[in-house]
Amino acid sequence: MAIAHSPARETDSLATVLVTVGVVLLALLTLYLVGFDQGTLSRGGMFLHELMHDGRHLLGVPCH
């Protein structure tokens, strides 16, 4: 049996759109940090740089 959901109000649809946009933006930021940053945003310390470096190796993205 399938359950169909129809928003009762426009605010439900708006909230869904806002959450979706937020998740997509967070995913794009994460993709940038892991795939392309190369330490540009982590000038204050090496922890973030090394974490993203290991993430590149884990995902198979060439980094050096």
PyMOL Python script that loads the backbone (N, CA, C, O; Angstrom):
from pymol import cmd

cmd.read_pdbstr("""\
ATOM      1  N   MET A   1       0.841  -1.168   0.000  1.00  0.00           N
ATOM      2  CA  MET A   1       0.000   0.000   0.000  1.00  0.00           C
ATOM      3  C   MET A   1       0.890   1.236   0.000  1.00  0.00           C
ATOM      4  O   MET A   1       1.842   1.317   0.776  1.00  0.00           O
ATOM      5  N   ALA A   2       0.594   2.172  -0.840  1.00  0.00           N
ATOM      6  CA  ALA A   2       1.360   3.405  -0.939  1.00  0.00           C
ATOM      7  C   ALA A   2       0.691   4.508  -0.138  1.00  0.00           C
ATOM      8  O   ALA A   2      -0.535   4.613  -0.089  1.00  0.00           O
ATOM      9  N   ILE A   3       1.516   5.319   0.481  1.00  0.00           N
ATOM     10  CA  ILE A   3       1.013   6.458   1.240  1.00  0.00           C
ATOM     11  C   ILE A   3       1.344   7.716   0.459  1.00  0.00           C
ATOM     12  O   ILE A   3       2.505   7.977   0.146  1.00  0.00           O
ATOM     13  N   ALA A   4       0.327   8.484   0.150  1.00  0.00           N
ATOM     14  CA  ALA A   4       0.518   9.734  -0.587  1.00  0.00           C
ATOM     15  C   ALA A   4       0.450  10.893   0.384  1.00  0.00           C
ATOM     16  O   ALA A   4      -0.396  10.926   1.278  1.00  0.00           O
ATOM     17  N   HIS A   5       1.349  11.843   0.197  1.00  0.00           N
ATOM     18  CA  HIS A   5       1.364  13.030   1.059  1.00  0.00           C
ATOM     19  C   HIS A   5       1.101  14.249   0.195  1.00  0.00           C
ATOM     20  O   HIS A   5       1.803  14.499  -0.785  1.00  0.00           O
ATOM     21  N   SER A   6       0.096  14.990   0.567  1.00  0.00           N
ATOM     22  CA  SER A   6      -0.159  16.261  -0.106  1.00  0.00           C
ATOM     23  C   SER A   6      -0.120  17.345   0.960  1.00  0.00           C
ATOM     24  O   SER A   6      -0.875  17.293   1.930  1.00  0.00           O
ATOM     25  N   PRO A   7       0.760  18.331   0.782  1.00  0.00           N
ATOM     26  CA  PRO A   7       0.898  19.376   1.796  1.00  0.00           C
ATOM     27  C   PRO A   7      -0.424  20.101   2.041  1.00  0.00           C
ATOM     28  O   PRO A   7      -1.132  20.478   1.107  1.00  0.00           O
ATOM     29  N   ALA A   8      -0.726  20.278   3.296  1.00  0.00           N
ATOM     30  CA  ALA A   8      -1.965  20.952   3.657  1.00  0.00           C
ATOM     31  C   ALA A   8      -1.853  22.466   3.450  1.00  0.00           C
ATOM     32  O   ALA A   8      -2.847  23.143   3.188  1.00  0.00           O
ATOM     33  N   ARG A   9      -0.658  22.968   3.569  1.00  0.00           N
ATOM     34  CA  ARG A   9      -0.459  24.406   3.439  1.00  0.00           C
ATOM     35  C   ARG A   9       0.737  24.681   2.561  1.00  0.00           C
ATOM     36  O   ARG A   9       1.559  23.800   2.309  1.00  0.00           O
ATOM     37  N   GLU A  10       0.826  25.910   2.098  1.00  0.00           N
ATOM     38  CA  GLU A  10       1.972  26.307   1.278  1.00  0.00           C
ATOM     39  C   GLU A  10       3.252  26.336   2.084  1.00  0.00           C
ATOM     40  O   GLU A  10       4.331  26.162   1.518  1.00  0.00           O
ATOM     41  N   THR A  11       3.168  26.550   3.382  1.00  0.00           N
ATOM     42  CA  THR A  11       4.373  26.610   4.206  1.00  0.00           C
ATOM     43  C   THR A  11       5.069  25.258   4.258  1.00  0.00           C
ATOM     44  O   THR A  11       6.292  25.205   4.382  1.00  0.00           O
ATOM     45  N   ASP A  12       4.314  24.155   4.164  1.00  0.00           N
ATOM     46  CA  ASP A  12       4.934  22.834   4.122  1.00  0.00           C
ATOM     47  C   ASP A  12       5.793  22.696   2.869  1.00  0.00           C
ATOM     48  O   ASP A  12       6.910  22.183   2.934  1.00  0.00           O
ATOM     49  N   SER A  13       5.280  23.151   1.737  1.00  0.00           N
ATOM     50  CA  SER A  13       6.044  23.090   0.494  1.00  0.00           C
ATOM     51  C   SER A  13       7.261  24.006   0.565  1.00  0.00           C
ATOM     52  O   SER A  13       8.343  23.632   0.111  1.00  0.00           O
ATOM     53  N   LEU A  14       7.098  25.188   1.123  1.00  0.00           N
ATOM     54  CA  LEU A  14       8.201  26.131   1.253  1.00  0.00           C
ATOM     55  C   LEU A  14       9.280  25.566   2.165  1.00  0.00           C
ATOM     56  O   LEU A  14      10.469  25.684   1.869  1.00  0.00           O
ATOM     57  N   ALA A  15       8.878  24.960   3.258  1.00  0.00           N
ATOM     58  CA  ALA A  15       9.849  24.366   4.178  1.00  0.00           C
ATOM     59  C   ALA A  15      10.612  23.234   3.498  1.00  0.00           C
ATOM     60  O   ALA A  15      11.819  23.098   3.700  1.00  0.00           O
ATOM     61  N   THR A  16       9.939  22.437   2.713  1.00  0.00           N
ATOM     62  CA  THR A  16      10.599  21.359   1.985  1.00  0.00           C
ATOM     63  C   THR A  16      11.610  21.909   0.992  1.00  0.00           C
ATOM     64  O   THR A  16      12.716  21.381   0.874  1.00  0.00           O
ATOM     65  N   VAL A  17      11.244  22.953   0.283  1.00  0.00           N
ATOM     66  CA  VAL A  17      12.151  23.568  -0.680  1.00  0.00           C
ATOM     67  C   VAL A  17      13.364  24.158   0.035  1.00  0.00           C
ATOM     68  O   VAL A  17      14.489  23.987  -0.434  1.00  0.00           O
ATOM     69  N   LEU A  18      13.165  24.839   1.142  1.00  0.00           N
ATOM     70  CA  LEU A  18      14.275  25.443   1.878  1.00  0.00           C
ATOM     71  C   LEU A  18      15.229  24.387   2.429  1.00  0.00           C
ATOM     72  O   LEU A  18      16.447  24.561   2.376  1.00  0.00           O
ATOM     73  N   VAL A  19      14.691  23.314   2.947  1.00  0.00           N
ATOM     74  CA  VAL A  19      15.535  22.232   3.453  1.00  0.00           C
ATOM     75  C   VAL A  19      16.324  21.606   2.309  1.00  0.00           C
ATOM     76  O   VAL A  19      17.513  21.322   2.459  1.00  0.00           O
ATOM     77  N   THR A  20      15.676  21.390   1.175  1.00  0.00           N
ATOM     78  CA  THR A  20      16.351  20.818   0.017  1.00  0.00           C
ATOM     79  C   THR A  20      17.476  21.718  -0.478  1.00  0.00           C
ATOM     80  O   THR A  20      18.569  21.234  -0.774  1.00  0.00           O
ATOM     81  N   VAL A  21      17.224  23.018  -0.571  1.00  0.00           N
ATOM     82  CA  VAL A  21      18.253  23.965  -1.002  1.00  0.00           C
ATOM     83  C   VAL A  21      19.409  23.975  -0.005  1.00  0.00           C
ATOM     84  O   VAL A  21      20.570  24.016  -0.412  1.00  0.00           O
ATOM     85  N   GLY A  22      19.114  23.939   1.282  1.00  0.00           N
ATOM     86  CA  GLY A  22      20.160  23.914   2.299  1.00  0.00           C
ATOM     87  C   GLY A  22      21.032  22.669   2.207  1.00  0.00           C
ATOM     88  O   GLY A  22      22.253  22.751   2.338  1.00  0.00           O
ATOM     89  N   VAL A  23      20.415  21.533   1.984  1.00  0.00           N
ATOM     90  CA  VAL A  23      21.165  20.282   1.860  1.00  0.00           C
ATOM     91  C   VAL A  23      22.049  20.310   0.615  1.00  0.00           C
ATOM     92  O   VAL A  23      23.201  19.877   0.662  1.00  0.00           O
ATOM     93  N   VAL A  24      21.522  20.810  -0.486  1.00  0.00           N
ATOM     94  CA  VAL A  24      22.309  20.895  -1.722  1.00  0.00           C
ATOM     95  C   VAL A  24      23.498  21.841  -1.542  1.00  0.00           C
ATOM     96  O   VAL A  24      24.606  21.525  -1.977  1.00  0.00           O
ATOM     97  N   LEU A  25      23.284  22.989  -0.911  1.00  0.00           N
ATOM     98  CA  LEU A  25      24.388  23.932  -0.677  1.00  0.00           C
ATOM     99  C   LEU A  25      25.450  23.330   0.240  1.00  0.00           C
ATOM    100  O   LEU A  25      26.645  23.513   0.007  1.00  0.00           O
ATOM    101  N   LEU A  26      25.030  22.626   1.261  1.00  0.00           N
ATOM    102  CA  LEU A  26      25.983  21.964   2.158  1.00  0.00           C
ATOM    103  C   LEU A  26      26.769  20.889   1.418  1.00  0.00           C
ATOM    104  O   LEU A  26      27.971  20.734   1.637  1.00  0.00           O
ATOM    105  N   ALA A  27      26.099  20.149   0.547  1.00  0.00           N
ATOM    106  CA  ALA A  27      26.780  19.119  -0.240  1.00  0.00           C
ATOM    107  C   ALA A  27      27.792  19.738  -1.198  1.00  0.00           C
ATOM    108  O   ALA A  27      28.889  19.206  -1.367  1.00  0.00           O
ATOM    109  N   LEU A  28      27.435  20.859  -1.828  1.00  0.00           N
ATOM    110  CA  LEU A  28      28.364  21.531  -2.734  1.00  0.00           C
ATOM    111  C   LEU A  28      29.572  22.095  -1.979  1.00  0.00           C
ATOM    112  O   LEU A  28      30.698  22.028  -2.472  1.00  0.00           O
ATOM    113  N   LEU A  29      29.342  22.644  -0.799  1.00  0.00           N
ATOM    114  CA  LEU A  29      30.447  23.145   0.019  1.00  0.00           C
ATOM    115  C   LEU A  29      31.386  22.005   0.411  1.00  0.00           C
ATOM    116  O   LEU A  29      32.607  22.157   0.360  1.00  0.00           O
ATOM    117  N   THR A  30      30.826  20.881   0.796  1.00  0.00           N
ATOM    118  CA  THR A  30      31.634  19.723   1.163  1.00  0.00           C
ATOM    119  C   THR A  30      32.426  19.215  -0.036  1.00  0.00           C
ATOM    120  O   THR A  30      33.605  18.883   0.092  1.00  0.00           O
ATOM    121  N   LEU A  31      31.785  19.152  -1.196  1.00  0.00           N
ATOM    122  CA  LEU A  31      32.474  18.730  -2.410  1.00  0.00           C
ATOM    123  C   LEU A  31      33.626  19.670  -2.730  1.00  0.00           C
ATOM    124  O   LEU A  31      34.706  19.214  -3.105  1.00  0.00           O
ATOM    125  N   TYR A  32      33.415  20.976  -2.587  1.00  0.00           N
ATOM    126  CA  TYR A  32      34.483  21.942  -2.832  1.00  0.00           C
ATOM    127  C   TYR A  32      35.634  21.736  -1.857  1.00  0.00           C
ATOM    128  O   TYR A  32      36.794  21.685  -2.267  1.00  0.00           O
ATOM    129  N   LEU A  33      35.321  21.618  -0.567  1.00  0.00           N
ATOM    130  CA  LEU A  33      36.365  21.469   0.438  1.00  0.00           C
ATOM    131  C   LEU A  33      37.185  20.212   0.215  1.00  0.00           C
ATOM    132  O   LEU A  33      38.412  20.244   0.307  1.00  0.00           O
ATOM    133  N   VAL A  34      36.516  19.106  -0.077  1.00  0.00           N
ATOM    134  CA  VAL A  34      37.230  17.844  -0.236  1.00  0.00           C
ATOM    135  C   VAL A  34      37.947  17.783  -1.579  1.00  0.00           C
ATOM    136  O   VAL A  34      39.086  17.319  -1.644  1.00  0.00           O
ATOM    137  N   GLY A  35      37.306  18.242  -2.650  1.00  0.00           N
ATOM    138  CA  GLY A  35      37.864  18.050  -3.970  1.00  0.00           C
ATOM    139  C   GLY A  35      38.778  19.137  -4.483  1.00  0.00           C
ATOM    140  O   GLY A  35      39.700  18.848  -5.245  1.00  0.00           O
ATOM    141  N   PHE A  36      38.553  20.390  -4.087  1.00  0.00           N
ATOM    142  CA  PHE A  36      39.243  21.480  -4.767  1.00  0.00           C
ATOM    143  C   PHE A  36      39.948  22.483  -3.861  1.00  0.00           C
ATOM    144  O   PHE A  36      40.695  23.325  -4.359  1.00  0.00           O
ATOM    145  N   ASP A  37      39.741  22.423  -2.579  1.00  0.00           N
ATOM    146  CA  ASP A  37      40.232  23.469  -1.677  1.00  0.00           C
ATOM    147  C   ASP A  37      41.752  23.567  -1.645  1.00  0.00           C
ATOM    148  O   ASP A  37      42.294  24.666  -1.766  1.00  0.00           O
ATOM    149  N   GLN A  38      42.447  22.462  -1.486  1.00  0.00           N
ATOM    150  CA  GLN A  38      43.913  22.407  -1.414  1.00  0.00           C
ATOM    151  C   GLN A  38      44.485  23.325  -0.338  1.00  0.00           C
ATOM    152  O   GLN A  38      45.604  23.816  -0.487  1.00  0.00           O
ATOM    153  N   GLY A  39      43.747  23.565   0.733  1.00  0.00           N
ATOM    154  CA  GLY A  39      44.264  24.339   1.851  1.00  0.00           C
ATOM    155  C   GLY A  39      43.979  25.825   1.814  1.00  0.00           C
ATOM    156  O   GLY A  39      44.453  26.558   2.682  1.00  0.00           O
ATOM    157  N   THR A  40      43.217  26.295   0.832  1.00  0.00           N
ATOM    158  CA  THR A  40      42.946  27.727   0.720  1.00  0.00           C
ATOM    159  C   THR A  40      42.167  28.251   1.923  1.00  0.00           C
ATOM    160  O   THR A  40      42.482  29.321   2.445  1.00  0.00           O
ATOM    161  N   LEU A  41      41.161  27.513   2.363  1.00  0.00           N
ATOM    162  CA  LEU A  41      40.334  27.975   3.480  1.00  0.00           C
ATOM    163  C   LEU A  41      40.896  27.589   4.841  1.00  0.00           C
ATOM    164  O   LEU A  41      40.400  28.068   5.862  1.00  0.00           O
ATOM    165  N   SER A  42      41.904  26.749   4.884  1.00  0.00           N
ATOM    166  CA  SER A  42      42.407  26.260   6.171  1.00  0.00           C
ATOM    167  C   SER A  42      43.756  26.872   6.517  1.00  0.00           C
ATOM    168  O   SER A  42      44.670  26.160   6.932  1.00  0.00           O
ATOM    169  N   ARG A  43      43.886  28.168   6.353  1.00  0.00           N
ATOM    170  CA  ARG A  43      45.151  28.837   6.643  1.00  0.00           C
ATOM    171  C   ARG A  43      45.455  28.911   8.133  1.00  0.00           C
ATOM    172  O   ARG A  43      46.616  29.058   8.516  1.00  0.00           O
ATOM    173  N   GLY A  44      44.434  28.813   8.980  1.00  0.00           N
ATOM    174  CA  GLY A  44      44.651  28.931  10.417  1.00  0.00           C
ATOM    175  C   GLY A  44      45.328  27.727  11.035  1.00  0.00           C
ATOM    176  O   GLY A  44      45.912  27.845  12.112  1.00  0.00           O
ATOM    177  N   GLY A  45      45.271  26.597  10.405  1.00  0.00           N
ATOM    178  CA  GLY A  45      45.885  25.385  10.943  1.00  0.00           C
ATOM    179  C   GLY A  45      45.884  24.298   9.896  1.00  0.00           C
ATOM    180  O   GLY A  45      45.229  24.408   8.860  1.00  0.00           O
ATOM    181  N   MET A  46      46.617  23.258  10.178  1.00  0.00           N
ATOM    182  CA  MET A  46      46.742  22.187   9.201  1.00  0.00           C
ATOM    183  C   MET A  46      45.712  21.076   9.414  1.00  0.00           C
ATOM    184  O   MET A  46      45.625  20.163   8.593  1.00  0.00           O
ATOM    185  N   PHE A  47      44.934  21.132  10.493  1.00  0.00           N
ATOM    186  CA  PHE A  47      43.986  20.051  10.771  1.00  0.00           C
ATOM    187  C   PHE A  47      42.965  19.898   9.648  1.00  0.00           C
ATOM    188  O   PHE A  47      42.753  18.788   9.159  1.00  0.00           O
ATOM    189  N   LEU A  48      42.329  20.996   9.233  1.00  0.00           N
ATOM    190  CA  LEU A  48      41.312  20.924   8.176  1.00  0.00           C
ATOM    191  C   LEU A  48      41.949  20.499   6.858  1.00  0.00           C
ATOM    192  O   LEU A  48      41.361  19.716   6.112  1.00  0.00           O
ATOM    193  N   HIS A  49      43.139  21.004   6.565  1.00  0.00           N
ATOM    194  CA  HIS A  49      43.824  20.636   5.331  1.00  0.00           C
ATOM    195  C   HIS A  49      44.119  19.135   5.295  1.00  0.00           C
ATOM    196  O   HIS A  49      43.874  18.474   4.286  1.00  0.00           O
ATOM    197  N   GLU A  50      44.637  18.612   6.386  1.00  0.00           N
ATOM    198  CA  GLU A  50      44.965  17.183   6.433  1.00  0.00           C
ATOM    199  C   GLU A  50      43.714  16.316   6.392  1.00  0.00           C
ATOM    200  O   GLU A  50      43.716  15.245   5.785  1.00  0.00           O
ATOM    201  N   LEU A  51      42.652  16.774   7.032  1.00  0.00           N
ATOM    202  CA  LEU A  51      41.387  16.030   6.998  1.00  0.00           C
ATOM    203  C   LEU A  51      40.850  15.948   5.582  1.00  0.00           C
ATOM    204  O   LEU A  51      40.412  14.884   5.144  1.00  0.00           O
ATOM    205  N   MET A  52      40.879  17.064   4.861  1.00  0.00           N
ATOM    206  CA  MET A  52      40.394  17.062   3.482  1.00  0.00           C
ATOM    207  C   MET A  52      41.339  16.292   2.561  1.00  0.00           C
ATOM    208  O   MET A  52      40.895  15.669   1.596  1.00  0.00           O
ATOM    209  N   HIS A  53      42.622  16.333   2.851  1.00  0.00           N
ATOM    210  CA  HIS A  53      43.597  15.568   2.070  1.00  0.00           C
ATOM    211  C   HIS A  53      43.299  14.078   2.180  1.00  0.00           C
ATOM    212  O   HIS A  53      43.311  13.361   1.180  1.00  0.00           O
ATOM    213  N   ASP A  54      43.032  13.618   3.391  1.00  0.00           N
ATOM    214  CA  ASP A  54      42.684  12.216   3.585  1.00  0.00           C
ATOM    215  C   ASP A  54      41.357  11.881   2.913  1.00  0.00           C
ATOM    216  O   ASP A  54      41.177  10.773   2.408  1.00  0.00           O
ATOM    217  N   GLY A  55      40.430  12.831   2.905  1.00  0.00           N
ATOM    218  CA  GLY A  55      39.157  12.621   2.222  1.00  0.00           C
ATOM    219  C   GLY A  55      39.338  12.470   0.723  1.00  0.00           C
ATOM    220  O   GLY A  55      38.645  11.676   0.086  1.00  0.00           O
ATOM    221  N   ARG A  56      40.272  13.232   0.155  1.00  0.00           N
ATOM    222  CA  ARG A  56      40.556  13.094  -1.280  1.00  0.00           C
ATOM    223  C   ARG A  56      41.109  11.711  -1.581  1.00  0.00           C
ATOM    224  O   ARG A  56      40.713  11.085  -2.565  1.00  0.00           O
ATOM    225  N   HIS A  57      42.015  11.231  -0.747  1.00  0.00           N
ATOM    226  CA  HIS A  57      42.551   9.881  -0.942  1.00  0.00           C
ATOM    227  C   HIS A  57      41.452   8.830  -0.806  1.00  0.00           C
ATOM    228  O   HIS A  57      41.403   7.872  -1.578  1.00  0.00           O
ATOM    229  N   LEU A  58      40.585   9.010   0.162  1.00  0.00           N
ATOM    230  CA  LEU A  58      39.495   8.056   0.381  1.00  0.00           C
ATOM    231  C   LEU A  58      38.566   7.992  -0.813  1.00  0.00           C
ATOM    232  O   LEU A  58      38.109   6.908  -1.178  1.00  0.00           O
ATOM    233  N   LEU A  59      38.270   9.146  -1.442  1.00  0.00           N
ATOM    234  CA  LEU A  59      37.356   9.188  -2.579  1.00  0.00           C
ATOM    235  C   LEU A  59      38.042   8.927  -3.909  1.00  0.00           C
ATOM    236  O   LEU A  59      37.371   8.824  -4.936  1.00  0.00           O
ATOM    237  N   GLY A  60      39.355   8.819  -3.913  1.00  0.00           N
ATOM    238  CA  GLY A  60      40.073   8.550  -5.158  1.00  0.00           C
ATOM    239  C   GLY A  60      40.285   9.775  -6.018  1.00  0.00           C
ATOM    240  O   GLY A  60      40.576   9.649  -7.208  1.00  0.00           O
ATOM    241  N   VAL A  61      40.144  10.975  -5.438  1.00  0.00           N
ATOM    242  CA  VAL A  61      40.361  12.215  -6.180  1.00  0.00           C
ATOM    243  C   VAL A  61      41.869  12.477  -6.197  1.00  0.00           C
ATOM    244  O   VAL A  61      42.499  12.484  -5.140  1.00  0.00           O
ATOM    245  N   PRO A  62      42.458  12.693  -7.379  1.00  0.00           N
ATOM    246  CA  PRO A  62      43.902  12.962  -7.414  1.00  0.00           C
ATOM    247  C   PRO A  62      44.220  14.294  -6.728  1.00  0.00           C
ATOM    248  O   PRO A  62      43.557  15.301  -6.974  1.00  0.00           O
ATOM    249  N   CYS A  63      45.227  14.286  -5.877  1.00  0.00           N
ATOM    250  CA  CYS A  63      45.559  15.510  -5.163  1.00  0.00           C
ATOM    251  C   CYS A  63      47.038  15.857  -5.232  1.00  0.00           C
ATOM    252  O   CYS A  63      47.418  16.974  -4.882  1.00  0.00           O
ATOM    253  N   HIS A  64      47.875  14.942  -5.670  1.00  0.00           N
ATOM    254  CA  HIS A  64      49.295  15.260  -5.862  1.00  0.00           C
ATOM    255  C   HIS A  64      49.925  14.258  -6.764  1.00  0.00           C
ATOM    256  O   HIS A  64      51.119  14.350  -7.051  1.00  0.00           O
TER     257      HIS A  64
END
""", "prot")
cmd.dss("prot")
cmd.show_as("cartoon", "prot")
cmd.util.cbc("prot")
cmd.orient("prot")
